[in-house]
Amino acid sequence: METEKSKKEFFNIIKERRCFLDHFENYKVKISDSDNFEKENLIGIYKIRQYSAVRTGNNKLSQEIGALILDLEKYQENKLKLVSLLGKKYYGIFYLSENLDKVIGYLEQEIDEDKFN
């Protein structure tokens, strides 16, 4: 993806929404180069994932996905960009607006980085 914004700039946009994040240097930032993230498709995918979470009794995940779905439904445009963050005990996926200036929605979890790699 061609962009003038650096990974640090994307991290700072995300940090505005998730203030508890540590310093940029403590995370691996990956910016998807795909332009295939369409709002309606994501909503459909996450509704299926939410249903699966409910069926398996994972109410916390179901609520988090529900919040993401609401955020996606409020978004006025159709295209989104994906940025992921990986830290020592943290993984988050963030959907940013098409022009990459604000976080539309996200999912995150605590992880063991050694098991993630």
N, CA, C and O atoms as a GROMACS GRO file, in nm:
protein
  468
    1MET      N    1   0.085  -0.118   0.000
    1MET     CA    2   0.000   0.000   0.000
    1MET      C    3   0.089   0.124   0.000
    1MET      O    4   0.175   0.138   0.087
    2GLU      N    5   0.069   0.210  -0.094
    2GLU     CA    6   0.146   0.333  -0.100
    2GLU      C    7   0.080   0.437  -0.010
    2GLU      O    8  -0.037   0.472  -0.029
    3THR      N    9   0.155   0.485   0.086
    3THR     CA   10   0.104   0.588   0.175
    3THR      C   11   0.221   0.666   0.232
    3THR      O   12   0.330   0.612   0.249
    4GLU      N   13   0.198   0.791   0.262
    4GLU     CA   14   0.303   0.874   0.318
    4GLU      C   15   0.308   0.860   0.470
    4GLU      O   16   0.406   0.898   0.533
    5LYS      N   17   0.201   0.807   0.526
    5LYS     CA   18   0.198   0.794   0.672
    5LYS      C   19   0.285   0.678   0.716
    5LYS      O   20   0.285   0.572   0.654
    6SER      N   21   0.358   0.698   0.819
    6SER     CA   22   0.443   0.593   0.870
    6SER      C   23   0.366   0.503   0.967
    6SER      O   24   0.256   0.538   1.011
    7LYS      N   25   0.423   0.389   0.999
    7LYS     CA   26   0.362   0.299   1.096
    7LYS      C   27   0.341   0.371   1.230
    7LYS      O   28   0.242   0.347   1.299
    8LYS      N   29   0.432   0.457   1.264
    8LYS     CA   30   0.420   0.531   1.390
    8LYS      C   31   0.298   0.624   1.387
    8LYS      O   32   0.228   0.638   1.488
    9GLU      N   33   0.272   0.685   1.275
    9GLU     CA   34   0.153   0.772   1.263
    9GLU      C   35   0.026   0.691   1.279
    9GLU      O   36  -0.068   0.736   1.344
   10PHE      N   37   0.020   0.570   1.219
   10PHE     CA   38  -0.097   0.484   1.235
   10PHE      C   39  -0.112   0.442   1.381
   10PHE      O   40  -0.223   0.441   1.435
   11PHE      N   41  -0.001   0.409   1.444
   11PHE     CA   42  -0.005   0.372   1.585
   11PHE      C   43  -0.063   0.487   1.668
   11PHE      O   44  -0.145   0.463   1.757
   12ASN      N   45  -0.022   0.609   1.640
   12ASN     CA   46  -0.071   0.724   1.716
   12ASN      C   47  -0.220   0.747   1.694
   12ASN      O   48  -0.290   0.788   1.786
   13ILE      N   49  -0.269   0.721   1.574
   13ILE     CA   50  -0.414   0.731   1.548
   13ILE      C   51  -0.488   0.627   1.632
   13ILE      O   52  -0.592   0.657   1.692
   14ILE      N   53  -0.435   0.506   1.636
   14ILE     CA   54  -0.496   0.400   1.716
   14ILE      C   55  -0.488   0.433   1.864
   14ILE      O   56  -0.583   0.410   1.939
   15LYS      N   57  -0.375   0.486   1.907
   15LYS     CA   58  -0.356   0.518   2.050
   15LYS      C   59  -0.455   0.626   2.097
   15LYS      O   60  -0.489   0.630   2.215
   16GLU      N   61  -0.500   0.712   2.008
   16GLU     CA   62  -0.602   0.810   2.045
   16GLU      C   63  -0.728   0.739   2.094
   16GLU      O   64  -0.796   0.788   2.184
   17ARG      N   65  -0.761   0.625   2.034
   17ARG     CA   66  -0.880   0.549   2.070
   17ARG      C   67  -0.854   0.451   2.184
   17ARG      O   68  -0.942   0.428   2.268
   18ARG      N   69  -0.734   0.394   2.189
   18ARG     CA   70  -0.696   0.296   2.291
   18ARG      C   71  -0.580   0.352   2.371
   18ARG      O   72  -0.465   0.312   2.353
   19CYS      N   73  -0.611   0.446   2.460
   19CYS     CA   74  -0.510   0.524   2.532
   19CYS      C   75  -0.415   0.440   2.617
   19CYS      O   76  -0.304   0.484   2.647
   20PHE      N   77  -0.457   0.322   2.657
   20PHE     CA   78  -0.374   0.240   2.745
   20PHE      C   79  -0.252   0.180   2.674
   20PHE      O   80  -0.163   0.127   2.741
   21LEU      N   81  -0.246   0.186   2.542
   21LEU     CA   82  -0.134   0.127   2.471
   21LEU      C   83  -0.003   0.191   2.514
   21LEU      O   84   0.003   0.311   2.542
   22ASP      N   85   0.099   0.110   2.518
   22ASP     CA   86   0.232   0.153   2.559
   22ASP      C   87   0.298   0.233   2.447
   22ASP      O   88   0.228   0.293   2.365
   23HIS      N   89   0.429   0.233   2.442
   23HIS     CA   90   0.504   0.308   2.342
   23HIS      C   91   0.512   0.232   2.209
   23HIS      O   92   0.513   0.108   2.208
   24PHE      N   93   0.516   0.304   2.100
   24PHE     CA   94   0.522   0.250   1.965
   24PHE      C   95   0.627   0.139   1.952
   24PHE      O   96   0.602   0.037   1.888
   25GLU      N   97   0.742   0.160   2.011
   25GLU     CA   98   0.854   0.067   1.997
   25GLU      C   99   0.821  -0.072   2.053
   25GLU      O  100   0.890  -0.168   2.021
   26ASN      N  101   0.717  -0.084   2.134
   26ASN     CA  102   0.681  -0.211   2.197
   26ASN      C  103   0.583  -0.293   2.114
   26ASN      O  104   0.533  -0.395   2.160
   27TYR      N  105   0.555  -0.250   1.991
   27TYR     CA  106   0.458  -0.318   1.907
   27TYR      C  107   0.510  -0.340   1.766
   27TYR      O  108   0.590  -0.262   1.714
   28LYS      N  109   0.463  -0.447   1.707
   28LYS     CA  110   0.482  -0.468   1.564
   28LYS      C  111   0.354  -0.416   1.498
   28LYS      O  112   0.244  -0.456   1.536
   29VAL      N  113   0.369  -0.330   1.400
   29VAL     CA  114   0.255  -0.270   1.332
   29VAL      C  115   0.253  -0.322   1.189
   29VAL      O  116   0.353  -0.313   1.117
   30LYS      N  117   0.140  -0.378   1.149
   30LYS     CA  118   0.126  -0.427   1.011
   30LYS      C  119   0.007  -0.356   0.948
   30LYS      O  120  -0.103  -0.352   1.004
   31ILE      N  121   0.031  -0.300   0.832
   31ILE     CA  122  -0.073  -0.229   0.757
   31ILE      C  123  -0.108  -0.315   0.637
   31ILE      O  124  -0.022  -0.344   0.553
   32SER      N  125  -0.233  -0.355   0.627
   32SER     CA  126  -0.274  -0.439   0.514
   32SER      C  127  -0.266  -0.360   0.385
   32SER      O  128  -0.303  -0.242   0.380
   33ASP      N  129  -0.219  -0.426   0.282
   33ASP     CA  130  -0.213  -0.359   0.152
   33ASP      C  131  -0.334  -0.394   0.066
   33ASP      O  132  -0.338  -0.361  -0.053
   34SER      N  133  -0.431  -0.461   0.126
   34SER     CA  134  -0.552  -0.500   0.054
   34SER      C  135  -0.654  -0.387   0.054
   34SER      O  136  -0.669  -0.314   0.152
   35ASP      N  137  -0.724  -0.374  -0.057
   35ASP     CA  138  -0.834  -0.278  -0.065
   35ASP      C  139  -0.968  -0.350  -0.064
   35ASP      O  140  -1.070  -0.295  -0.108
   36ASN      N  141  -0.969  -0.472  -0.015
   36ASN     CA  142  -1.089  -0.556  -0.023
   36ASN      C  143  -1.176  -0.553   0.102
   36ASN      O  144  -1.267  -0.635   0.113
   37PHE      N  145  -1.153  -0.463   0.194
   37PHE     CA  146  -1.232  -0.457   0.316
   37PHE      C  147  -1.351  -0.365   0.294
   37PHE      O  148  -1.341  -0.243   0.307
   38GLU      N  149  -1.464  -0.426   0.262
   38GLU     CA  150  -1.587  -0.350   0.240
   38GLU      C  151  -1.677  -0.365   0.362
   38GLU      O  152  -1.691  -0.473   0.419
   39LYS      N  153  -1.737  -0.255   0.400
   39LYS     CA  154  -1.817  -0.249   0.522
   39LYS      C  155  -1.923  -0.359   0.526
   39LYS      O  156  -1.930  -0.431   0.626
   40GLU      N  157  -2.003  -0.374   0.425
   40GLU     CA  158  -2.112  -0.471   0.428
   40GLU      C  159  -2.061  -0.614   0.438
   40GLU      O  160  -2.121  -0.696   0.508
   41ASN      N  161  -1.952  -0.646   0.371
   41ASN     CA  162  -1.894  -0.779   0.381
   41ASN      C  163  -1.844  -0.806   0.522
   41ASN      O  164  -1.867  -0.914   0.577
   42LEU      N  165  -1.775  -0.707   0.582
   42LEU     CA  166  -1.725  -0.723   0.718
   42LEU      C  167  -1.839  -0.742   0.817
   42LEU      O  168  -1.829  -0.824   0.908
   43ILE      N  169  -1.946  -0.666   0.800
   43ILE     CA  170  -2.060  -0.679   0.890
   43ILE      C  171  -2.116  -0.822   0.881
   43ILE      O  172  -2.147  -0.882   0.983
   44GLY      N  173  -2.129  -0.874   0.761
   44GLY     CA  174  -2.178  -1.011   0.743
   44GLY      C  175  -2.087  -1.114   0.809
   44GLY      O  176  -2.134  -1.205   0.877
   45ILE      N  177  -1.958  -1.100   0.788
   45ILE     CA  178  -1.860  -1.192   0.846
   45ILE      C  179  -1.867  -1.187   0.998
   45ILE      O  180  -1.869  -1.291   1.064
   46TYR      N  181  -1.871  -1.066   1.054
   46TYR     CA  182  -1.870  -1.054   1.199
   46TYR      C  183  -2.003  -1.096   1.262
   46TYR      O  184  -2.005  -1.137   1.378
   47LYS      N  185  -2.113  -1.086   1.190
   47LYS     CA  186  -2.239  -1.137   1.244
   47LYS      C  187  -2.233  -1.290   1.256
   47LYS      O  188  -2.284  -1.347   1.353
   48ILE      N  189  -2.170  -1.355   1.159
   48ILE     CA  190  -2.152  -1.500   1.167
   48ILE      C  191  -2.059  -1.535   1.283
   48ILE      O  192  -2.087  -1.629   1.358
   49ARG      N  193  -1.951  -1.462   1.299
   49ARG     CA  194  -1.858  -1.487   1.410
   49ARG      C  195  -1.924  -1.461   1.545
   49ARG      O  196  -1.898  -1.532   1.642
   50GLN      N  197  -2.009  -1.360   1.550
   50GLN     CA  198  -2.080  -1.332   1.675
   50GLN      C  199  -2.174  -1.447   1.708
   50GLN      O  200  -2.183  -1.489   1.824
   51TYR      N  201  -2.245  -1.497   1.610
   51TYR     CA  202  -2.335  -1.610   1.630
   51TYR      C  203  -2.256  -1.731   1.681
   51TYR      O  204  -2.301  -1.800   1.773
   52SER      N  205  -2.140  -1.757   1.624
   52SER     CA  206  -2.054  -1.868   1.668
   52SER      C  207  -2.009  -1.848   1.812
   52SER      O  208  -2.006  -1.942   1.890
   53ALA      N  209  -1.974  -1.725   1.846
   53ALA     CA  210  -1.931  -1.696   1.983
   53ALA      C  211  -2.045  -1.721   2.082
   53ALA      O  212  -2.023  -1.774   2.191
   54VAL      N  213  -2.167  -1.684   2.044
   54VAL     CA  214  -2.284  -1.707   2.130
   54VAL      C  215  -2.305  -1.857   2.148
   54VAL      O  216  -2.328  -1.904   2.259
   55ARG      N  217  -2.297  -1.931   2.039
   55ARG     CA  218  -2.319  -2.077   2.044
   55ARG      C  219  -2.217  -2.149   2.131
   55ARG      O  220  -2.249  -2.250   2.193
   56THR      N  221  -2.093  -2.098   2.135
   56THR     CA  222  -1.990  -2.161   2.217
   56THR      C  223  -1.984  -2.104   2.358
   56THR      O  224  -1.899  -2.143   2.438
   57GLY      N  225  -2.074  -2.012   2.389
   57GLY     CA  226  -2.079  -1.955   2.524
   57GLY      C  227  -1.977  -1.847   2.552
   57GLY      O  228  -1.954  -1.813   2.668
   58ASN      N  229  -1.915  -1.794   2.449
   58ASN     CA  230  -1.815  -1.688   2.467
   58ASN      C  231  -1.885  -1.553   2.461
   58ASN      O  232  -1.879  -1.482   2.360
   59ASN      N  233  -1.950  -1.517   2.571
   59ASN     CA  234  -2.029  -1.394   2.575
   59ASN      C  235  -1.944  -1.269   2.563
   59ASN      O  236  -1.987  -1.170   2.504
   60LYS      N  237  -1.823  -1.272   2.619
   60LYS     CA  238  -1.735  -1.155   2.611
   60LYS      C  239  -1.701  -1.126   2.465
   60LYS      O  240  -1.711  -1.012   2.420
   61LEU      N  241  -1.660  -1.230   2.391
   61LEU     CA  242  -1.628  -1.212   2.250
   61LEU      C  243  -1.751  -1.166   2.172
   61LEU      O  244  -1.740  -1.080   2.085
   62SER      N  245  -1.866  -1.223   2.203
   62SER     CA  246  -1.989  -1.184   2.135
   62SER      C  247  -2.018  -1.035   2.155
   62SER      O  248  -2.058  -0.966   2.061
   63GLN      N  249  -1.998  -0.986   2.276
   63GLN     CA  250  -2.022  -0.844   2.303
   63GLN      C  251  -1.921  -0.756   2.230
   63GLN      O  252  -1.957  -0.650   2.177
   64GLU      N  253  -1.794  -0.800   2.226
   64GLU     CA  254  -1.692  -0.722   2.155
   64GLU      C  255  -1.721  -0.716   2.006
   64GLU      O  256  -1.708  -0.611   1.943
   65ILE      N  257  -1.761  -0.829   1.950
   65ILE     CA  258  -1.796  -0.831   1.807
   65ILE      C  259  -1.920  -0.746   1.782
   65ILE      O  260  -1.927  -0.676   1.681
   66GLY      N  261  -2.017  -0.751   1.874
   66GLY     CA  262  -2.137  -0.668   1.860
   66GLY      C  263  -2.102  -0.520   1.856
   66GLY      O  264  -2.160  -0.444   1.778
   67ALA      N  265  -2.007  -0.478   1.941
   67ALA     CA  266  -1.964  -0.337   1.940
   67ALA      C  267  -1.896  -0.303   1.808
   67ALA      O  268  -1.916  -0.194   1.754
   68LEU      N  269  -1.815  -0.395   1.756
   68LEU     CA  270  -1.750  -0.372   1.627
   68LEU      C  271  -1.854  -0.358   1.516
   68LEU      O  272  -1.843  -0.270   1.431
   69ILE      N  273  -1.955  -0.445   1.517
   69ILE     CA  274  -2.061  -0.439   1.415
   69ILE      C  275  -2.131  -0.304   1.420
   69ILE      O  276  -2.157  -0.243   1.316
   70LEU      N  277  -2.163  -0.256   1.540
   70LEU     CA  278  -2.229  -0.125   1.553
   70LEU      C  279  -2.141  -0.014   1.498
   70LEU      O  280  -2.190   0.076   1.429
   71ASP      N  281  -2.011  -0.020   1.528
   71ASP     CA  282  -1.919   0.081   1.475
   71ASP      C  283  -1.914   0.077   1.323
   71ASP      O  284  -1.913   0.182   1.258
   72LEU      N  285  -1.911  -0.043   1.267
   72LEU     CA  286  -1.908  -0.056   1.121
   72LEU      C  287  -2.037  -0.004   1.059
   72LEU      O  288  -2.034   0.060   0.954
   73GLU      N  289  -2.150  -0.031   1.122
   73GLU     CA  290  -2.278   0.015   1.069
   73GLU      C  291  -2.289   0.167   1.070
   73GLU      O  292  -2.356   0.225   0.984
   74LYS      N  293  -2.224   0.232   1.165
   74LYS     CA  294  -2.227   0.379   1.173
   74LYS      C  295  -2.137   0.445   1.069
   74LYS      O  296  -2.159   0.561   1.032
   75TYR      N  297  -2.039   0.373   1.021
   75TYR     CA  298  -1.942   0.426   0.926
   75TYR      C  299  -2.014   0.462   0.796
   75TYR      O  300  -2.086   0.378   0.740
   76GLN      N  301  -1.995   0.582   0.747
   76GLN     CA  302  -2.068   0.633   0.631
   76GLN      C  303  -2.012   0.586   0.497
   76GLN      O  304  -2.085   0.581   0.398
   77GLU      N  305  -1.885   0.553   0.493
   77GLU     CA  306  -1.822   0.510   0.368
   77GLU      C  307  -1.833   0.358   0.354
   77GLU      O  308  -1.892   0.292   0.439
   78ASN      N  309  -1.777   0.303   0.246
   78ASN     CA  310  -1.785   0.159   0.223
   78ASN      C  311  -1.653   0.086   0.246
   78ASN      O  312  -1.653  -0.027   0.295
   79LYS      N  313  -1.542   0.148   0.212
   79LYS     CA  314  -1.411   0.083   0.221
   79LYS      C  315  -1.344   0.113   0.355
   79LYS      O  316  -1.358   0.221   0.411
   80LEU      N  317  -1.269   0.014   0.404
   80LEU     CA  318  -1.191   0.029   0.526
   80LEU      C  319  -1.052  -0.027   0.505
   80LEU      O  320  -1.030  -0.109   0.415
   81LYS      N  321  -0.960   0.016   0.588
   81LYS     CA  322  -0.822  -0.034   0.587
   81LYS      C  323  -0.798  -0.106   0.719
   81LYS      O  324  -0.852  -0.068   0.823
   82LEU      N  325  -0.714  -0.210   0.714
   82LEU     CA  326  -0.684  -0.290   0.832
   82LEU      C  327  -0.542  -0.265   0.880
   82LEU      O  328  -0.447  -0.268   0.801
   83VAL      N  329  -0.528  -0.240   1.009
   83VAL     CA  330  -0.397  -0.226   1.072
   83VAL      C  331  -0.399  -0.319   1.194
   83VAL      O  332  -0.494  -0.319   1.272
   84SER      N  333  -0.293  -0.398   1.209
   84SER     CA  334  -0.285  -0.486   1.325
   84SER      C  335  -0.166  -0.446   1.411
   84SER      O  336  -0.063  -0.400   1.361
   85LEU      N  337  -0.182  -0.466   1.542
   85LEU     CA  338  -0.076  -0.439   1.639
   85LEU      C  339  -0.048  -0.567   1.715
   85LEU      O  340  -0.140  -0.637   1.757
   86LEU      N  341   0.078  -0.596   1.734
   86LEU     CA  342   0.119  -0.711   1.813
   86LEU      C  343   0.221  -0.664   1.915
   86LEU      O  344   0.326  -0.609   1.881
   87GLY      N  345   0.188  -0.686   2.042
   87GLY     CA  346   0.278  -0.654   2.150
   87GLY      C  347   0.309  -0.780   2.229
   87GLY      O  348   0.264  -0.888   2.192
   88LYS      N  349   0.384  -0.766   2.334
   88LYS     CA  350   0.425  -0.883   2.413
   88LYS      C  351   0.305  -0.958   2.468
   88LYS      O  352   0.306  -1.081   2.470
   89LYS      N  353   0.203  -0.888   2.512
   89LYS     CA  354   0.084  -0.951   2.569
   89LYS      C  355  -0.045  -0.900   2.505
   89LYS      O  356  -0.152  -0.909   2.564
   90TYR      N  357  -0.034  -0.847   2.384
   90TYR     CA  358  -0.148  -0.779   2.323
   90TYR      C  359  -0.153  -0.805   2.173
   90TYR      O  360  -0.050  -0.805   2.106
   91TYR      N  361  -0.274  -0.826   2.122
   91TYR     CA  362  -0.297  -0.831   1.978
   91TYR      C  363  -0.426  -0.757   1.949
   91TYR      O  364  -0.528  -0.781   2.013
   92GLY      N  365  -0.423  -0.667   1.853
   92GLY     CA  366  -0.543  -0.594   1.814
   92GLY      C  367  -0.550  -0.578   1.664
   92GLY      O  368  -0.449  -0.555   1.597
   93ILE      N  369  -0.672  -0.588   1.612
   93ILE     CA  370  -0.695  -0.554   1.472
   93ILE      C  371  -0.786  -0.432   1.470
   93ILE      O  372  -0.886  -0.426   1.542
   94PHE      N  373  -0.750  -0.338   1.390
   94PHE     CA  374  -0.818  -0.209   1.385
   94PHE      C  375  -0.859  -0.180   1.242
   94PHE      O  376  -0.779  -0.191   1.150
   95TYR      N  377  -0.984  -0.141   1.226
   95TYR     CA  378  -1.033  -0.098   1.095
   95TYR      C  379  -1.031   0.053   1.094
   95TYR      O  380  -1.097   0.117   1.176
   96LEU      N  381  -0.957   0.110   1.002
   96LEU     CA  382  -0.945   0.254   0.989
   96LEU      C  383  -1.027   0.300   0.870
   96LEU      O  384  -1.054   0.224   0.777
   97SER      N  385  -1.064   0.427   0.874
   97SER     CA  386  -1.138   0.485   0.763
   97SER      C  387  -1.056   0.473   0.635
   97SER      O  388  -0.934   0.454   0.639
   98GLU      N  389  -1.123   0.484   0.524
   98GLU     CA  390  -1.058   0.467   0.394
   98GLU      C  391  -0.939   0.560   0.376
   98GLU      O  392  -0.839   0.523   0.314
   99ASN      N  393  -0.948   0.681   0.430
   99ASN     CA  394  -0.836   0.775   0.417
   99ASN      C  395  -0.739   0.766   0.535
   99ASN      O  396  -0.650   0.849   0.550
  100LEU      N  397  -0.756   0.662   0.620
  100LEU     CA  398  -0.663   0.628   0.727
  100LEU      C  399  -0.645   0.737   0.832
  100LEU      O  400  -0.536   0.753   0.886
  101ASP      N  401  -0.751   0.811   0.862
  101ASP     CA  402  -0.736   0.918   0.960
  101ASP      C  403  -0.807   0.893   1.093
  101ASP      O  404  -0.792   0.972   1.186
  102LYS      N  405  -0.887   0.782   1.103
  102LYS     CA  406  -0.949   0.752   1.232
  102LYS      C  407  -0.988   0.605   1.240
  102LYS      O  408  -1.011   0.538   1.139
  103VAL      N  409  -0.993   0.556   1.364
  103VAL     CA  410  -1.032   0.418   1.389
  103VAL      C  411  -1.184   0.410   1.383
  103VAL      O  412  -1.254   0.486   1.449
  104ILE      N  413  -1.234   0.316   1.303
  104ILE     CA  414  -1.378   0.293   1.293
  104ILE      C  415  -1.421   0.186   1.394
  104ILE      O  416  -1.523   0.203   1.462
  105GLY      N  417  -1.345   0.079   1.406
  105GLY     CA  418  -1.375  -0.027   1.501
  105GLY      C  419  -1.255  -0.116   1.519
  105GLY      O  420  -1.156  -0.106   1.446
  106TYR      N  421  -1.263  -0.205   1.620
  106TYR     CA  422  -1.148  -0.290   1.650
  106TYR      C  423  -1.192  -0.412   1.731
  106TYR      O  424  -1.301  -0.416   1.788
  107LEU      N  425  -1.103  -0.511   1.733
  107LEU     CA  426  -1.110  -0.627   1.822
  107LEU      C  427  -0.970  -0.643   1.879
  107LEU      O  428  -0.871  -0.622   1.810
  108GLU      N  429  -0.962  -0.681   2.006
  108GLU     CA  430  -0.832  -0.697   2.068
  108GLU      C  431  -0.839  -0.806   2.174
  108GLU      O  432  -0.946  -0.842   2.222
  109GLN      N  433  -0.720  -0.856   2.209
  109GLN     CA  434  -0.713  -0.958   2.312
  109GLN      C  435  -0.574  -0.962   2.373
  109GLN      O  436  -0.477  -0.918   2.312
  110GLU      N  437  -0.566  -1.016   2.494
  110GLU     CA  438  -0.438  -1.043   2.556
  110GLU      C  439  -0.387  -1.175   2.500
  110GLU      O  440  -0.464  -1.270   2.482
  111ILE      N  441  -0.258  -1.180   2.474
  111ILE     CA  442  -0.199  -1.302   2.415
  111ILE      C  443  -0.064  -1.330   2.478
  111ILE      O  444  -0.010  -1.249   2.553
  112ASP      N  445  -0.011  -1.446   2.447
  112ASP     CA  446   0.127  -1.481   2.477
  112ASP      C  447   0.200  -1.475   2.344
  112ASP      O  448   0.180  -1.561   2.258
  113GLU      N  449   0.283  -1.374   2.326
  113GLU     CA  450   0.348  -1.350   2.197
  113GLU      C  451   0.425  -1.472   2.150
  113GLU      O  452   0.430  -1.499   2.029
  114ASP      N  453   0.486  -1.548   2.241
  114ASP     CA  454   0.562  -1.666   2.201
  114ASP      C  455   0.472  -1.768   2.134
  114ASP      O  456   0.514  -1.832   2.038
  115LYS      N  457   0.352  -1.784   2.182
  115LYS     CA  458   0.258  -1.879   2.121
  115LYS      C  459   0.199  -1.823   1.992
  115LYS      O  460   0.162  -1.899   1.903
  116PHE      N  461   0.191  -1.692   1.981
  116PHE     CA  462   0.133  -1.627   1.864
  116PHE      C  463   0.223  -1.645   1.742
  116PHE      O  464   0.174  -1.667   1.631
  117ASN      N  465   0.354  -1.636   1.763
  117ASN     CA  466   0.449  -1.647   1.652
  117ASN      C  467   0.453  -1.789   1.613
  117ASN      O  468   0.527  -1.826   1.521
   0.00000   0.00000   0.00000
